Structures are given as structure tokens and as C-alpha cells.
Amino acid sequence: MLWHERIADIIKNAYFKAFNQEAPEETLQMIEQPPDSSLGDFAFPCFRLAKTLHNAPNKIAEKLNEAIGENNMVTTETKGAYLNFFVNRKAFANSVIDEVISSKGSYGSSKEGEGKTCCIDFSSINIAKRFHIGHISSTLIGAALSRLYAFKGWNVVRINHLGDWGTQFGKMIAAYKLWGSKEMVEEGGVQALSDLYVRFHEESEKDNSLDDLGREWFKKIEDGDEEALSIFEYFKELTLKDAKKVYDRLGIEFDSYAGESFYNDKMQPVIDELQEKGLLVESDGAWVVDLSDENMPPCLILKSDGATLYATRDLAAALYRKKTYDFSKCLYVVAYEQDLHFRQLFAVLKKMGYDWVDEQMEHVSFGMVGYEGEALSTRRGNVIYLDDLLQKSVEKALEILEEKNPNIEDKQLVAKQVGIGALIFTMLQNNRIKDIDFWWDRALNFDGETGPYVQYTYARCSSVIEKGSHIDAAPDYSALCDDITMEVLKALYRFPMAVSDALFRNEPYLITRCVTDIAKAYNRYYYEQRILTDDYSASAARLLLSRATKEVIQTGLSLLGIETPEKM
């Protein structure tokens, strides 16, 4: 039982004894952990009870305190409107460490999502374009959420909704036929396709007939022309082969790569349904769904030439996913710039009568990514490709490791773990809606609130455990009752709540913050306490604390997609 739950039971019993009525249902949720340990390990604010009990909050706290009396697990005192709880530290240390170690790497997990499915649409790269930094936030946030939901027992369907439809692919094929060859593309990869596309645009400014040629080739794709489809599929295969190298380095897999083209034959039934339900309205030759009652512009379904749009495809995709996976949640991890699109999408689905939208579908938005003070743009040509960024991370990490610890074993592997971990941690370090400005010196700082700092703490725990491997004594948990050690224990105790909160809010940064807090608390403990002494029972308890810290850091970092080197 969590200490929150134990304290809630104590409060409920005291509440009934003091006021002869049942305590509020939200008693458990009202319990806080004060930032200042002098105010208790846990606190129960009584402000919200004043109206119900017709009494001053401080008087309510005093009556509850009196009703609790003596308790061998906690001592209590009042401070204004707060009832403060001080736990039996030896019992607290024993229970936290036992809970962590007995969980065997699953501390904070649960089966709350058992029997439920969560579809997560993330990364969503574009065919025939290199994987650039603009996709990094969606990729890393989506992957972290996938792990979090699975950790909480959900069946997770990871969807990469490929950008693989539009007239640009006709232009790409036209450029390939005019100036390219299979040999050139095999040698140059996706970059060769991008170069061909750039050349097409340059040449079309001099020759307008090229645009017509591009449209002709796209029409062939739409009509199922064998040659056009063969080249189109080749481009997709090449792009995915290239992208999967990046995904492999990041430890990310997908269950579906069904992109825009997959829904070509699934849109007409949606259009027919909108028509049958009287939702389609003609506007300047186009067909829209009026959303003025939702204070939104109309949602464009069909252009005047009969062409479909993103909204049409996303409607078809949402209904297909619901029918195929019967999801309880469907998350779209897409930049905040698409906020209106998703609000329109959800509004149209609700107008169609799908009442599950409000509870089950969510746009998980995020901010923009900059690089060392500069905004990035493919149009301006200052785009950074993700494979280059990952490689540079590893190279820079290797330079730092060679300086700090030139004799380290498996240097290349550790550099990979630290470099890629630093990148992931930085991207998931803040509230996802905030814009990110990526700087190498910050990301790879071993002393700041960074991935390498947390990884180094993990390696430090490993070193301590190795040095104490000769100790085989029963642990004396009374050695873990001082204030500094309690801060480590409380940080470990908070981890399951951080996981639950991260899931509830779809905010991976709550995990990065929690493991950083654990690392900071442990490092202070490491510097201010002697872990290994002649008192083997005390040392055994401190080693168990180091082991628990190591396991929780590993669990937290693994949820983010970050590996943990044993030595740094």
C-alpha cells in the first residue's frame, strides 16, 4: 500500500471519529508532499472542508489531529490549516526500497490499461524526403508516450501516418524519368530524390509544361498505372529503408505505416455519410462542413475540382482506426500549428454522431525546434537532418568521454548511449508545448539537469554496488533515517505518481523531471554520506538504497528511450 493510501485511511478514520460523517471521496487526492520537509513528509490541507463542516480550516486540522492520537506509522502536527504527517522513517525506507526491488524493473507500472487500446499517430515522415529535425519532437514524444501507455498495461498501436500522397509525387516521378536513374538513386538514396525534386522546381520556372507533366504522372498514380505505381512504391521503399536506420538508432518501432495513400478507397464512404447526414454544404464550388456554431471556419472536404484534402483523409483514417482497433484512446502527436485542423476534425466527427470523440481522441501538440539560436526551415535551406544530428551527438559524446575517462571500456558503445540519450533527454525535458532551442554544450553537460548527468548517476550507483559486493549482512534501515537520505527515498517514492501524471497529461517531461530529482538527491547523498563503512548492516541498507536508485533511474530513462551505461 502506498503511504498516500495509508495516510488517507488514517484521515478517513479520524474524520469519522471527529465529525461523525464520512470523509470526502477525494481525500486521497487532497494529500500533498510539502517542498519543505520541516513541514512534514505529507500534508493534508483543510481549506476545502470549511464549507461542509461549517468550521475554520485551522480548527478542522486541530480536531483531526486530536482524533488521530498516537500512531506507530506516523506522527502528526498542525500548522495553520494544514495537518502535517511525519512518517516512521525506518518503516518508510524499508517499504520504498522493498517496493522498488521487488518490482524487478516495473516499479510504477500497473494493469490499469488492460483490455484497452491506445492508437498513437506520431513521426509521420514524408516520402522521398530525408528525415529532418522537424520530425524529431513528434517522433520522440510519440515513442515515449507509447512506452508509457504500454507500461500502464495498454495495448499500444504505433502508427506512422506517412505523407505519401499529392501532386508532388507526380513531379518527383517526372523528374526521375527526365534526369534520374535507378543507379543514381541507389547510390544517392533519398537525398538524390530530394535533389531531383529541387531541380524539377528550378526547371519548371523556365518551362511551364513540366508542371503539366507532373500532374499527368500523378493522374497515372491515381488511375493505378503500373509503371507509375511501381516507381511510386520504389520511392516509398527507399524512404522507409532510410528512415528505419534512424528509428533503429532511436530504438523505435511501428505497428503500421499506413499513410495518406492507404485511405484513397476509404474516403468516398465518408463523403457519402456526410452527404446523407446533411452535413455537406456547397461553398464557391467546393464542399464544406459548416462549423460556425463551434466558432471555427468551415472544414473543407472536397475542392471545387473534386479533389480530397487532409481533412477528408483524416476523417477516413479516424473511422478506420476505430473500426479496426476499437481504440479507447487515439492520440495525434502533431505540432501546435495544426491545432485548428484537429479541432475541425474532431468537431466534424461529433457532428456525424460519433460521441466517443471527446473522451477518446486528443491532439497532443508541441512547440517548434530551433538549433543554437536559429529557427529552422526547409524553405530557407537551413534544415538539419536527423541522421546527421544523431551522428554528431555520438561524436561529441566520444570527445567528452575521451577527455574525462580515456580508459573507459566499450567507449564507442558508451558514446552512442550518452550522445543519443543527451539528444532525447533534451527534447523531452520541458513541457511539450514550449519551443525548444537545442544547444550542444547544454545537452552534453555532465553537471547540469541533462541526460548525461542522470546517466552518470546511474553509473555511479553501479560503481558503489560493485565496491560493496563483498557485504552480505542484513540491512539496518535505521541507517537511512537522516534528512539527506530521506530526500532520496521521497524522490524514489514519487516516481509511480510521476508516471501516472505523465500518462494522464500526455507529458513525458514529468519523467525527465522526476529522474533528474532522483539523481540530484542521490548525488547529494553520495557526497555527504559515507555509504560503505565498517558497520556492514548500515552499509547493506545504503547499498540497497543505491540499488533502488539505480533501478528507478533505469526504468525512467528506458521509458524515455534512453539507455544506461554501467560505466562512464
C-alpha positions in Angstrom: 0.0 0.0 0.0 1.3 3.5 -0.9 1.9 5.8 2.0 -0.6 8.2 0.5 -3.2 5.5 0.8 -2.2 4.7 4.4 -2.4 8.3 5.4 -5.8 8.7 3.6 -7.1 5.8 5.7 -5.8 7.4 8.9 -7.6 10.7 7.9 -10.8 9.0 7.0 -11.0 7.2 10.3 -10.1 10.4 12.2 -12.7 12.3 10.2 -15.5 10.0 11.1 -14.4 10.0 14.7 -14.2 13.8 14.9 -17.2 14.8 12.8 -19.4 11.7 12.8 -19.6 11.6 9.0 -17.7 10.1 6.1 -14.7 11.9 4.7 -14.8 13.4 1.2 -14.2 10.9 -1.6 -11.3 13.0 -2.9 -9.4 12.7 0.4 -6.6 10.7 -1.2 -6.2 13.3 -4.0 -6.0 16.1 -1.4 -2.9 14.8 0.2 0.3 16.8 -0.7 4.0 16.4 -0.2 5.4 19.7 1.2 8.6 21.1 -0.5 10.0 21.8 2.9 10.5 18.6 5.0 10.2 20.6 8.2 6.5 20.9 7.4 6.1 17.1 7.2 6.6 14.3 4.7 2.9 14.6 3.8 0.3 17.3 4.4 -3.5 17.4 4.4 -4.9 20.9 3.7 -8.3 21.6 5.3 -9.4 24.7 3.4 -11.9 22.7 1.2 -13.6 21.2 4.3 -14.6 24.5 5.8 -17.8 24.9 3.9 -19.0 21.3 4.5 -18.1 21.3 8.2 -19.1 25.0 8.9 -15.8 25.5 10.7 -12.5 27.3 10.3 -9.8 25.2 8.4 -7.3 25.5 11.3 -9.9 24.2 13.8 -10.7 21.3 11.4 -7.0 20.4 11.3 -6.8 20.5 15.1 -9.8 18.3 15.5 -8.4 15.7 13.0 -5.1 15.8 14.8 -6.7 15.1 18.1 -8.8 12.3 16.7 -5.7 10.6 15.2 -3.9 10.4 18.5 -0.9 8.1 18.7 0.0 6.1 15.6 3.1 3.9 15.2 3.4 4.7 11.5 3.1 8.5 11.6 3.3 11.4 14.0 1.1 14.5 13.3 1.1 18.2 14.0 -1.0 21.2 12.8 0.3 24.3 11.1 -2.5 26.7 10.4 -5.0 24.9 8.1 -2.6 22.0 7.4 -2.4 18.7 9.2 1.2 17.6 8.7 2.3 14.0 8.8 5.8 12.8 9.7 6.3 9.1 8.7 8.2 6.5 10.7 11.4 6.8 8.7 12.7 3.3 9.2 9.4 1.8 8.0 9.2 4.3 5.1 12.8 3.4 4.0 12.0 -0.4 4.3 8.8 -0.1 2.3 10.1 2.1 -0.5 13.2 0.0 -1.1 11.3 -3.3 -0.9 8.7 -2.0 -3.3 11.3 -0.9 -5.9 13.5 -4.0 -5.7 10.6 -6.5 -5.6 9.1 -4.8 -8.7 12.1 -6.1 -10.8 12.2 -3.1 -13.1 8.5 -2.5 -13.3 8.2 0.0 -10.4 5.4 2.4 -11.2 3.8 0.1 -13.8 0.2 -1.2 -13.5 -2.5 -3.0 -15.3 -4.9 0.0 -15.4 -5.0 -0.1 -19.2 -5.5 -3.8 -19.5 -8.1 -4.7 -22.2 -7.9 -1.2 -23.7 -6.1 0.0 -26.9 -4.4 3.3 -27.5 -3.5 4.3 -31.1 -0.7 6.8 -31.2 -0.1 8.6 -34.5 3.4 10.1 -34.5 6.6 10.8 -36.5 4.6 10.8 -39.8 7.5 11.4 -42.2 7.2 12.4 -45.8 8.0 10.1 -48.6 11.0 11.0 -50.8 12.3 13.4 -48.2 15.1 12.9 -45.7 14.2 12.6 -42.1 14.9 16.0 -40.7 14.8 17.6 -37.3 11.3 19.0 -37.8 10.0 15.5 -37.2 12.1 14.9 -34.0 9.6 16.2 -31.4 6.7 14.1 -32.8 8.9 11.1 -33.1 10.4 11.2 -29.5 7.2 12.4 -27.7 5.1 9.7 -29.5 7.6 7.0 -28.8 7.8 8.0 -25.1 4.0 8.0 -24.8 3.9 4.6 -26.5 6.2 3.2 -23.8 4.3 4.9 -21.0 0.9 3.5 -22.1 2.4 0.0 -22.5 4.0 0.4 -19.1 0.5 1.0 -17.7 -0.9 -2.1 -19.3 -2.4 -0.6 -22.5 -2.3 -2.3 -25.9 -0.5 0.3 -28.0 -0.8 0.7 -31.7 2.1 2.8 -33.0 1.1 4.5 -36.3 3.4 6.3 -38.7 0.9 8.1 -40.9 3.2 8.6 -44.0 2.9 11.8 -46.1 2.7 9.8 -49.3 0.0 11.5 -51.4 -0.2 14.6 -53.6 0.8 16.1 -56.9 4.4 16.4 -55.7 4.8 12.7 -56.3 3.8 13.2 -59.9 6.5 15.8 -60.2 9.0 13.5 -58.5 8.3 10.8 -61.0 8.6 13.2 -63.9 12.0 14.4 -62.6 13.2 10.8 -62.1 12.1 9.9 -65.7 13.7 13.1 -67.2 17.0 13.3 -65.3 17.4 10.3 -62.9 18.1 6.6 -63.0 17.9 3.7 -60.6 21.7 3.7 -60.3 21.8 7.3 -59.3 19.1 6.9 -56.7 20.6 3.7 -55.3 23.9 5.5 -54.8 22.5 8.8 -53.5 19.5 7.5 -51.6 16.7 9.8 -50.5 18.9 12.8 -50.9 19.1 12.0 -54.7 15.3 12.2 -54.8 15.2 15.5 -53.0 17.8 16.9 -55.4 15.7 15.7 -58.3 12.6 17.5 -56.8 14.6 20.7 -56.4 15.8 20.5 -60.0 12.2 20.0 -61.2 11.1 23.2 -59.5 14.1 25.1 -60.9 13.4 23.8 -64.4 9.7 24.4 -64.2 10.2 28.1 -63.6 11.7 28.1 -67.2 9.3 25.6 -68.7 5.7 25.7 -67.6 4.9 22.4 -69.4 6.8 20.5 -66.7 4.0 21.2 -64.2 1.5 19.6 -66.6 3.8 16.6 -66.9 3.9 16.3 -63.1 0.1 16.4 -63.0 -0.1 13.7 -65.7 2.2 11.4 -63.7 0.2 12.0 -60.6 -3.0 11.2 -62.5 -1.4 7.9 -63.5 -0.7 7.1 -59.9 -4.4 7.8 -59.1 -5.5 5.7 -62.0 -3.4 2.7 -61.0 -0.9 2.9 -63.9 1.5 0.0 -63.5 4.7 2.0 -64.2 3.7 5.0 -62.1 2.8 2.8 -59.1 6.0 0.8 -59.5 8.2 3.9 -59.3 6.0 5.4 -56.5 6.3 2.2 -54.4 10.1 2.2 -55.1 10.3 5.8 -53.7 8.4 4.7 -50.6 10.5 1.6 -50.1 13.7 3.7 -50.4 12.4 6.3 -47.9 11.4 3.8 -45.3 14.7 1.9 -45.6 16.5 5.2 -44.9 14.1 6.2 -42.1 14.3 2.8 -40.4 18.0 3.3 -39.9 17.2 6.4 -37.8 14.4 4.6 -36.0 16.7 1.7 -35.2 19.3 4.1 -33.7 16.5 5.5 -31.5 15.0 2.1 -30.6 11.6 2.9 -32.2 9.3 0.5 -34.0 5.9 1.0 -35.6 2.9 -1.3 -36.0 1.5 0.5 -39.0 2.9 2.6 -41.8 -0.5 3.2 -43.3 -0.2 6.7 -44.8 -2.4 9.1 -46.8 -2.5 6.9 -49.9 -3.8 3.9 -47.8 -7.1 5.8 -47.4 -7.8 6.5 -51.1 -10.5 3.9 -51.3 -11.9 4.7 -47.9 -12.8 8.4 -48.4 -15.9 8.0 -50.6 -17.9 6.2 -47.9 -17.1 9.1 -45.5 -18.2 11.7 -48.1 -21.4 9.7 -48.7 -22.1 9.6 -44.9 -21.6 13.4 -44.6 -24.0 13.9 -47.5 -26.6 11.5 -46.1 -26.5 13.3 -42.7 -26.9 16.7 -44.4 -23.6 18.0 -43.3 -22.0 18.9 -46.6 -22.6 22.5 -47.8 -21.6 23.9 -51.2 -19.3 26.9 -51.0 -17.9 28.5 -54.1 -18.0 25.2 -55.9 -16.3 23.3 -53.0 -18.0 21.2 -50.4 -17.5 22.0 -46.7 -18.9 21.2 -43.3 -20.2 24.4 -41.6 -18.6 24.8 -38.1 -19.7 28.3 -37.4 -21.6 27.1 -34.3 -18.2 25.9 -33.0 -16.6 29.3 -33.7 -14.4 27.7 -36.4 -14.1 28.3 -40.1 -15.7 25.7 -42.3 -13.9 22.4 -42.8 -13.1 21.8 -46.4 -13.9 18.3 -47.5 -13.8 18.5 -51.4 -12.2 21.1 -53.5 -14.1 22.6 -56.5 -12.3 20.2 -58.8 -13.4 17.2 -56.7 -10.0 16.7 -55.1 -9.9 15.5 -51.4 -7.9 17.2 -48.7 -6.1 16.3 -45.4 -9.3 16.6 -43.5 -11.1 14.0 -45.8 -8.2 11.6 -45.3 -8.0 12.1 -41.6 -11.8 11.5 -41.2 -11.4 8.3 -43.1 -8.3 7.4 -41.0 -10.1 8.1 -37.7 -13.1 5.9 -38.6 -10.9 3.1 -40.0 -8.8 3.1 -36.8 -11.9 3.0 -34.6 -13.3 0.1 -36.6 -10.0 -1.8 -36.9 -8.6 -1.3 -33.4 -11.6 -0.4 -31.3 -9.4 2.1 -29.5 -10.2 3.7 -26.1 -7.8 6.5 -27.0 -6.4 7.9 -30.2 -3.6 10.4 -29.9 -2.2 12.6 -32.7 1.3 13.8 -31.8 1.5 16.8 -34.1 2.8 20.4 -33.8 0.6 23.1 -32.4 0.4 24.7 -35.8 -2.1 22.0 -36.7 -4.4 22.9 -33.8 -7.2 24.2 -36.0 -7.1 21.2 -38.3 -7.6 18.8 -35.4 -10.3 20.9 -33.7 -12.2 20.8 -37.0 -11.6 17.1 -37.5 -13.0 16.3 -34.0 -15.9 18.7 -34.5 -16.9 17.1 -37.8 -16.8 13.6 -36.3 -19.0 14.8 -33.4 -21.5 16.2 -35.9 -21.5 12.9 -37.6 -22.7 11.4 -34.4 -19.6 9.9 -33.0 -19.9 10.8 -29.4 -16.7 9.0 -28.3 -14.6 11.7 -29.8 -14.4 14.0 -26.8 -13.2 11.2 -24.4 -11.1 9.2 -26.8 -9.4 11.5 -29.3 -6.7 14.0 -28.5 -4.3 16.3 -30.3 -1.0 16.0 -28.4 0.6 19.3 -29.6 4.1 20.5 -29.2 6.2 23.6 -29.9 8.9 24.3 -32.5 12.5 23.2 -32.5 15.4 25.6 -33.1 19.1 24.9 -33.3 21.6 27.0 -31.4 19.5 30.2 -31.6 18.4 29.7 -35.2 14.9 28.8 -36.4 15.0 26.0 -38.9 13.2 26.0 -42.3 13.4 23.6 -45.3 12.5 26.5 -47.5 15.4 28.6 -46.3 17.7 25.6 -46.7 18.9 25.6 -43.1 17.3 22.2 -42.3 19.2 19.7 -40.2 18.8 16.0 -40.9 18.2 13.7 -38.1 20.8 11.0 -39.0 23.5 13.8 -39.1 22.3 15.1 -35.8 22.5 11.7 -34.2 25.9 11.1 -35.6 27.2 14.4 -34.3 25.7 13.7 -30.9 27.7 10.4 -30.7 30.9 12.1 -32.0 30.7 14.9 -29.5 29.9 12.5 -26.6 33.0 10.4 -27.6 35.2 13.6 -27.5 33.9 14.3 -23.9 34.4 10.7 -22.8 38.0 10.6 -24.1 38.7 13.7 -22.1 37.0 12.6 -18.9 37.7 8.9 -18.9 40.1 7.9 -21.7 40.5 4.3 -20.4 36.8 3.5 -20.3 35.7 0.1 -21.8 33.4 -0.1 -24.8 34.0 3.6 -25.5 32.1 3.6 -28.8 29.0 2.0 -27.2 29.0 4.3 -24.3 29.4 7.3 -26.6 26.3 6.1 -28.5 24.3 5.7 -25.4 25.4 9.1 -24.0 25.1 11.0 -27.2 21.7 9.8 -28.3 20.5 9.8 -24.7 21.5 13.5 -24.4 19.5 14.4 -27.6 16.4 12.5 -26.4 16.5 13.9 -22.9 16.9 17.5 -24.1 13.9 17.1 -26.5 11.8 15.7 -23.7 13.0 17.9 -20.9 10.3 20.6 -20.9 6.6 20.9 -21.2 6.0 19.8 -24.8 4.1 22.9 -25.8 7.2 25.0 -25.2 9.6 25.8 -28.1 13.0 24.1 -27.9 16.3 25.7 -28.7 18.9 22.9 -28.9 22.5 23.7 -27.9 25.2 21.0 -27.8 27.0 22.4 -24.7 23.8 22.3 -22.7 22.7 18.8 -23.9 26.0 17.1 -23.2 26.8 18.9 -19.9 27.6 16.2 -17.3 26.9 18.6 -14.4 23.5 20.1 -15.4 20.0 18.8 -15.4 20.8 16.7 -18.5 20.7 13.1 -19.8 24.4 12.6 -19.2 24.0 13.8 -15.6 21.3 11.3 -14.9 23.2 8.5 -16.8 26.3 9.3 -14.8 24.3 9.0 -11.6 23.2 5.5 -12.7 26.8 4.6 -13.4 27.8 6.0 -10.0 25.2 3.7 -8.4 26.7 0.7 -10.3 30.2 1.6 -9.1 29.0 1.8 -5.4 27.2 -1.5 -5.7 30.3 -3.2 -7.2 32.6 -1.8 -4.5 30.2 -3.2 -1.8 29.7 -6.6 -3.4 31.5 -8.2 -0.5 29.0 -7.1 2.0 26.5 -9.8 2.9 24.7 -8.6 6.1 21.1 -8.0 7.0 20.2 -4.3 6.3 19.7 -1.9 9.1 17.1 0.6 7.8 17.7 2.9 10.8 20.8 3.9 8.9 18.5 5.6 6.3 16.6 7.9 8.6 18.6 11.2 8.3 17.2 14.1 6.3 19.5 13.8 3.3 18.7 10.1 2.8 15.0 10.8 3.3 15.2 13.1 0.3 16.4 10.3 -1.9 13.7 7.9 -0.6 11.0 10.5 -1.1 12.2 11.2 -4.7 12.0 7.4 -5.4 8.6 7.2 -3.8 7.3 9.9 -6.1 8.2 8.0 -9.3 5.0 6.0 -9.7 3.0 9.2 -9.3 5.1 10.9 -11.9 4.4 8.1 -14.3 0.7 8.3 -13.7 0.7 12.0 -14.0 2.8 11.8 -17.2 0.2 9.4 -18.7 -2.8 11.5 -17.6 -1.4 14.7 -19.1 0.5 13.0 -22.0 3.6 14.8 -20.8 6.9 12.8 -20.9 8.8 15.7 -19.4 7.4 14.8 -16.0 9.5 11.6 -16.2 12.7 13.6 -17.1 12.0 15.9 -14.2 11.4 13.0 -11.8 14.6 11.1 -12.7 16.6 14.4 -12.5 15.2 15.0 -9.0 16.3 11.4 -8.0 19.7 11.9 -9.5 20.2 15.3 -7.7 19.0 13.8 -4.3 21.3 10.7 -4.7 24.4 12.8 -5.7 23.9 15.0 -2.6 23.6 11.8 -0.5 26.7 10.3 -2.2 28.8 13.4 -1.3 27.5 13.9 2.2 27.2 10.3 3.5 29.7 7.5 3.8 28.0 4.6 2.1 30.5 1.9 2.9 31.7 1.7 6.5 32.8 -0.9 9.0 29.1 -1.2 10.0 28.1 -3.8 7.5 24.4 -3.7 8.4 24.2 0.0 7.8 26.3 -0.4 4.6 23.9 -3.1 3.4 21.0 -0.7 3.8 22.8 2.1 2.0 23.7 -0.4 -0.8 20.1 -1.3 -1.2 19.2 2.4 -1.5 21.9 2.7 -4.2 20.4 -0.4 -6.0 16.9 1.0 -5.7 18.1 4.4 -7.1 19.8 2.6 -10.0 16.7 0.6 -10.9 14.3 3.6 -10.8 16.7 5.7 -13.0 17.0 2.8 -15.4 13.2 2.4 -15.6 12.6 6.1 -16.0 15.2 6.6 -18.7 14.0 3.4 -20.6 10.5 4.9 -20.7 12.1 7.9 -22.5 14.1 5.6 -24.8 17.4 6.3 -23.2 20.0 3.5 -22.5 22.0 3.4 -19.3 25.8 2.7 -19.4 27.3 0.8 -16.4 30.4 3.0 -16.6 31.1 6.5 -17.7 
